[in-house]
C-alpha cells in the first residue's frame, strides 16, 4: 500500500471467534479492522461507535429478534450513506441473499473465497461497486429485475460484441480476473472494455451497470 493511501476501515461481524481471527489474518494491508462483534446487539453498537467504511457481515447471527444480518442492517440504516455492508456467509440460498440485499447490503460473497478475493471485494464495495459471488448474482437479478425498457435496443447498439460479453459478466458480479479467464483476454483489456461500456452507457460504476442490465433483463 502506498503510504499516502489510507486503509479501508472494517468491522467484522461473525459469531465464530475462530473465523473472525482467521479473516483478520487473511485481509491484506490495504484494510484495517477496527473491531469485531458476535451478536446482533454487539454489531449495532460497535458499528455505530466506529463508523467503518465497510462491515463484513455474517447473515446468520444470534441475538436480537432473530433477524440476523438483516436486523443489523435495519439497526444501522442511518449509516448506510457512509458505511457499506458486505454479507459474508456459508449460505448460498436465494432467500438469504435477497433478504440481506433488500435490507441494504452492497454485496454478498460466500466464505469459500480466498483472503485475496475477500480483500478485493472489500475494496470494491468501499469504492461503490456491488459485489457478488458469480452464481449469487442471478438471485439478485431475479428478485430486482424489471421488464425491459423500449430504449434497450438503441443502447445496446452502442456496444461492440466483445463489450456486450464483458458487460454481462461484470454485471453478474465477475471480477476482472474472472472475466479475463472466461473470455481468454488480458485483465488490462477487460479494464479497457469496462471503461468503454460505462462511457457509452453513461454509467459511473459497476453497481449502476448491474442495475442497468437487470432492469433490461440482459442477464
C-alpha positions as CSV (number, residue, x, y, z in Angstrom):
1,X,0.0,0.0,0.0
2,X,1.2,3.5,-0.8
3,X,2.0,5.5,2.3
4,X,-0.3,8.3,1.1
5,X,-3.3,5.9,0.9
6,X,-5.4,5.4,4.0
7,X,-6.5,1.8,4.6
8,X,-10.2,0.9,4.3
9,X,-11.6,0.6,7.8
10,X,-13.7,-2.5,8.5
11,X,-15.7,-4.1,11.3
12,X,-16.0,-7.9,11.2
13,X,-19.4,-9.3,12.4
14,X,-19.5,-13.1,12.9
15,X,-20.4,-15.3,15.8
16,X,-17.4,-17.6,15.4
17,X,-14.3,-16.2,17.0
18,X,-12.0,-18.6,15.1
19,X,-13.4,-17.4,11.8
20,X,-13.1,-13.7,12.8
21,X,-9.4,-14.2,13.7
22,X,-8.7,-16.1,10.5
23,X,-10.3,-13.5,8.4
24,X,-8.3,-10.7,10.1
25,X,-5.1,-12.6,9.3
26,X,-6.2,-13.1,5.7
27,X,-7.1,-9.5,4.9
28,X,-4.2,-7.6,3.3
29,X,-2.6,-4.4,4.5
30,X,-4.9,-2.1,2.5
31,X,-7.6,-3.0,5.1
32,X,-7.7,-2.1,8.8
33,X,-10.0,-4.0,11.1
34,X,-11.3,-1.6,13.8
35,X,-13.4,-4.0,15.8
36,X,-15.3,-7.3,15.9
37,X,-18.8,-8.3,17.0
38,X,-20.5,-11.7,17.5
39,X,-24.2,-10.8,18.0
40,X,-26.9,-8.6,16.5
41,X,-26.8,-6.2,19.5
42,X,-23.0,-6.1,19.7
43,X,-22.8,-5.4,15.9
44,X,-25.2,-2.5,16.0
45,X,-23.3,-0.9,19.0
46,X,-19.8,-1.4,17.5
47,X,-20.7,-0.2,14.1
48,X,-22.3,3.0,15.4
49,X,-19.2,3.5,17.6
50,X,-16.6,3.0,15.0
51,X,-18.3,4.1,11.8
52,X,-16.2,1.8,9.5
53,X,-16.2,2.2,5.7
54,X,-17.2,-1.4,5.3
55,X,-18.9,-4.0,7.5
56,X,-18.2,-7.7,6.8
57,X,-21.5,-9.1,8.0
58,X,-22.5,-12.7,8.6
59,X,-26.0,-13.4,7.6
60,X,-27.0,-15.7,10.5
61,X,-26.2,-14.2,13.9
62,X,-27.5,-14.8,17.4
63,X,-29.3,-12.1,19.4
64,X,-31.8,-9.5,18.6
65,X,-35.2,-10.7,17.4
66,X,-33.8,-13.4,15.2
67,X,-33.3,-11.3,12.1
68,X,-29.6,-11.9,11.9
69,X,-27.6,-9.7,9.4
70,X,-30.8,-8.1,8.0
71,X,-31.6,-6.9,11.6
72,X,-28.1,-5.4,11.9
73,X,-28.7,-3.5,8.7
74,X,-32.0,-2.2,9.9
75,X,-30.3,-1.0,13.2
76,X,-27.7,0.8,11.2
77,X,-29.9,2.3,8.5
78,X,-28.9,5.8,9.3
79,X,-25.3,5.0,8.5
80,X,-25.8,3.4,5.1
81,X,-24.8,6.6,3.2
82,X,-21.2,6.3,4.6
83,X,-20.8,2.6,5.6
84,X,-21.2,-0.2,3.1
85,X,-22.2,-3.7,4.2
86,X,-20.8,-6.8,2.5
87,X,-22.5,-10.0,3.5
88,X,-20.2,-13.0,4.1
89,X,-21.8,-16.3,4.7
90,X,-21.6,-20.1,4.3
91,X,-25.1,-19.9,2.9
92,X,-25.7,-19.6,-0.8
93,X,-29.5,-19.8,-0.5
94,X,-31.5,-17.4,-2.6
95,X,-33.7,-16.3,0.3
96,X,-30.6,-15.3,2.4
97,X,-29.1,-13.4,-0.5
98,X,-32.2,-11.5,-1.4
99,X,-33.2,-10.7,2.3
100,X,-29.9,-9.1,3.1
101,X,-29.7,-7.2,-0.2
102,X,-33.2,-5.8,0.3
103,X,-32.1,-4.7,3.8
104,X,-29.3,-2.6,2.3
105,X,-26.2,-4.8,1.8
106,X,-24.0,-3.8,-1.1
107,X,-22.9,-7.3,-1.9
108,X,-22.8,-11.0,-0.9
109,X,-20.0,-13.4,-1.1
110,X,-19.6,-16.9,0.3
111,X,-17.0,-18.0,2.8
112,X,-15.3,-20.3,0.3
113,X,-13.5,-17.4,-1.3
114,X,-9.8,-16.7,-0.6
115,X,-8.3,-14.0,1.6
116,X,-7.2,-12.2,-1.6
117,X,-10.6,-12.3,-3.1
118,X,-12.3,-11.0,0.1
119,X,-9.8,-8.2,0.3
120,X,-10.6,-7.3,-3.3
121,X,-14.3,-7.5,-2.5
122,X,-13.9,-5.1,0.5
123,X,-12.1,-2.6,-1.6
124,X,-14.6,-2.8,-4.4
125,X,-17.5,-2.3,-2.1
126,X,-15.7,0.6,-0.4
127,X,-15.3,2.3,-3.8
128,X,-19.1,1.9,-4.6
129,X,-19.3,-1.3,-6.5
130,X,-21.8,-4.0,-5.9
131,X,-20.0,-7.4,-5.3
132,X,-21.5,-10.9,-5.6
133,X,-20.0,-14.3,-5.9
134,X,-20.9,-15.1,-9.6
135,X,-23.6,-17.7,-9.1
136,X,-25.4,-15.5,-6.5
137,X,-25.8,-12.5,-8.8
138,X,-28.7,-14.3,-10.6
139,X,-30.7,-14.4,-7.4
140,X,-30.5,-10.6,-7.1
141,X,-31.3,-10.1,-10.7
142,X,-34.4,-12.3,-10.5
143,X,-35.6,-10.5,-7.4
144,X,-35.0,-6.9,-8.5
145,X,-35.1,-7.0,-12.3
146,X,-38.0,-5.3,-14.1
147,X,-39.4,-5.5,-17.6
148,X,-37.1,-4.4,-20.4
149,X,-37.5,-0.8,-21.5
150,X,-38.1,0.4,-25.0
151,X,-34.7,2.0,-25.4
152,X,-32.7,-1.1,-24.8
153,X,-32.0,-1.9,-28.4
154,X,-30.6,1.5,-29.2
155,X,-28.5,1.4,-26.1
156,X,-27.1,-2.0,-26.9
157,X,-26.3,-0.8,-30.4
158,X,-23.6,1.4,-28.9
159,X,-21.7,-1.7,-27.7
160,X,-19.5,-4.0,-29.7
161,X,-20.0,-7.7,-29.4
162,X,-17.0,-8.1,-27.1
163,X,-18.1,-5.1,-24.9
164,X,-21.5,-6.8,-24.6
165,X,-19.9,-10.0,-23.4
166,X,-17.8,-8.1,-20.9
167,X,-20.8,-6.1,-19.7
168,X,-22.8,-9.2,-19.0
169,X,-20.1,-10.9,-16.9
170,X,-19.2,-7.7,-15.0
171,X,-22.9,-7.1,-14.2
172,X,-23.2,-10.6,-12.9
173,X,-20.6,-9.9,-10.4
174,X,-17.5,-11.4,-12.0
175,X,-14.1,-9.9,-11.1
176,X,-11.9,-8.5,-13.8
177,X,-9.6,-11.6,-13.4
178,X,-12.6,-13.9,-13.8
179,X,-13.8,-12.1,-16.9
180,X,-10.3,-12.3,-18.4
181,X,-10.2,-16.0,-17.8
182,X,-13.7,-16.6,-19.2
183,X,-13.0,-14.7,-22.4
184,X,-9.3,-15.5,-22.8
185,X,-8.2,-11.9,-22.8
186,X,-5.9,-9.9,-20.5
187,X,-7.1,-8.1,-17.4
188,X,-5.9,-4.8,-19.0
189,X,-8.2,-5.5,-22.0
190,X,-11.1,-6.2,-19.6
191,X,-10.5,-2.8,-17.9
192,X,-10.5,-1.1,-21.3
193,X,-13.7,-2.7,-22.3
194,X,-15.4,-1.8,-19.0
195,X,-14.4,1.8,-19.3
196,X,-15.8,1.9,-22.8
197,X,-19.1,0.3,-21.7
198,X,-19.6,2.7,-18.8
199,X,-18.8,5.7,-21.0
200,X,-21.1,4.6,-23.8
201,X,-24.0,3.8,-21.5
202,X,-23.3,6.9,-19.4
203,X,-22.9,5.0,-16.2
204,X,-20.4,5.6,-13.4
205,X,-19.9,2.3,-11.6
206,X,-20.3,-1.5,-11.7
207,X,-23.2,-1.1,-9.3
208,X,-25.0,1.1,-11.8
209,X,-24.2,-1.3,-14.6
210,X,-25.6,-4.3,-12.7
211,X,-28.9,-2.3,-12.1
212,X,-29.0,-1.2,-15.7
213,X,-28.6,-4.7,-17.0
214,X,-31.1,-6.2,-14.5
215,X,-33.7,-3.7,-15.5
216,X,-33.4,-4.7,-19.1
217,X,-33.3,-8.5,-18.4
218,X,-30.0,-8.8,-20.2
219,X,-28.5,-11.4,-17.8
